[in-house]
Amino acid sequence: MAGSKQQCSSPGKVAAALVASLLALAGCTQVPFDAPRADSRATDFQPPDRRGYPLAATLARNLGKSAILPLVDGNDALGARLAMIETAEHSVDLQYFLIKPDHAGALVAATLLDAADRGVRVRFLLDDALTTADDSQIARLDVHPNIEIRLLNPLSRKSPTFWNYLVDFDRVNRRMHNKSMSADGTISILGGRNIADEYYRIGSASEFADFDVLLAGPVVADIGRQFDLYWNDPLAVPLRALMAQRGRTPEQSASKSDLEARYAEALNGYYRRAVDSVYLNDVRQGRIRPHIARIGLTTDDPEKLKVPVSQGDRRVAMELLDCMNRATSEVILLTPYFVPQDWGEKFFSDLARRGVRVRILTNSLASNNHPYVHGGYMHRRRDLLQAGVELYEIRADAPEVTGQIPEGSGLTMTMHTKLAVIDGRDIFVGSLNFDPRSIKINTELGVFLSDPAAGGNLKEALEGILPEIAWKLGLDGKGDITWTYSHGGRSEQRIADPDASGWAKIQAAIARMLPVEGLL
């Protein structure tokens, strides 16, 4: 009998042990949100002196309004960032979704260290989900007394990444997608680019076509205030506190070799090509002048990350939707990931049916760096086309067909631009994708500009490039989708997702079958 009782009780003991183990592992996802930290504020406007970057002086002359310059080319966008850091005299604030330990990351990191050596205060706020630079690499910056790194809503360092998502999914699924850089309270860059080679045309197999704007004037102070809102939030945890979870300090872990090696490689051409770009030199010499207008900032509150998805602040998305809903003639929307769901499909269809010309440019399945996201879009194409919405999808081989590179080079293009032009007047630029993740789950940032001259110029530029880089979708006599390309003597038509790999098709199909649309 005793043996029988022992056998009967063993499953209970096993279950208890499993529960205890799970509770212990759940405890391993704890994050030191209560770690000591000092609040700080963005630098007030500092008029650039003769040592300052001439572009800052050019943009800072119109204090009543803001000044704006587009950064279309990735090389120009990198050069503008490096020049801002190099000539900063008081402060540099950076807020990004990710940084990689590649050439672009090394150039930015090394330039920040040089600025800190001059006495410039550097605050670097990073999201912690897709940043591939590890703690020891980021610590190379944090050990400097004038640099502080904080990670927004970080994963616990006590357990592997997958376990964070498994045990603490509701929290770690909420991310800061904002992207901005400001110097001396005087000048800012805002848009869609992160800090990685593919955004800046540096030695990558895939080029990300993106869009930033260079800003000066009152809007820079607004960007500084939104940065402070995130920087001083309890969700922003100092890197030092996270590393302490593993019993390490930044000083013990800082890795110099990777940074220095990548920096040495990047100096061999990439650096000089960026800071001395023709476009930036034209701006410095006054041959290209910024557009002067009233520019408004829109940003989600970090509180959005702390409440249920259904209750979160959706300010950036709602302001863009309100602007598009007021359209009387046309809407042009560029979004790399387009997952409209039922309500979005109805929104754009209703716009088209009331006579507004709606043109949407997004990635094709072949150009999409996240093919599974396509599964939330592809089944909506037919209904949108039937409603009169015009759909365009980026050609993955756009750099080749436009003659930017020789055919057969293998370089593919992914569109990463988040941009809207409404009625040829109102412009939105920012970090917002038109998908549930950006609208409901993550936080976002952007600017609005209402100006017929700027809007008209941008509309004209987009209309010129669309036929060069994109397939135009249509419906044949049977109601099936077709992809047509006709430009520069080249004419093609396809009846299935052009140039998409079998693996991409499988990923999209799986995402379509699973109940994950709200997470895309």
Secondary structure, 3 states (H helix, E strand, C coil): CHHHHHHHHHHHHHHHHHHHHHHHHHHCCCCCCCCCCCCCCCCCCCCCCCCCCHHHHHHCCCCCCEEEEEECCHHHHHHHHHHHHHHCCCEEEEEECCECCCHHHHHHHHHHHHHHHCCCEEEEEEECCCCCCCHHHHHHHHCCCCEEEEEECCCCCCCCHHHHHHHCHHHHCCCECCCEEEECCCEEEEECCCECHHHCCCCCCEEEECCEEEEECHHHHHHHHHHHHHHCCCCEEEHHHHHHCCCCCHHHHCCCHHHHHHHHHHHCCHHHHHHCCHHHHHHHCCCCCCEEECEEEEECCHHHHCCCHHHCCCHHHHHHHHHHHCCCCEEEEECCCECCHHHHHHHHHHHHHCCCEEEEEEECCCCCCCHHHHCCCHHHHHHHHHCCCEEEEECCCHHHHCCCCCCCCCCEEEECCCEEEECCCEEEEECCCECHHHHHHCECEEEEEECHHHHHHHHHHHHHHHHHHEEEEEECCCCCEEEEEEECCEEEEECCCCCCCHHHHHHHHHHHHCCCHHHC
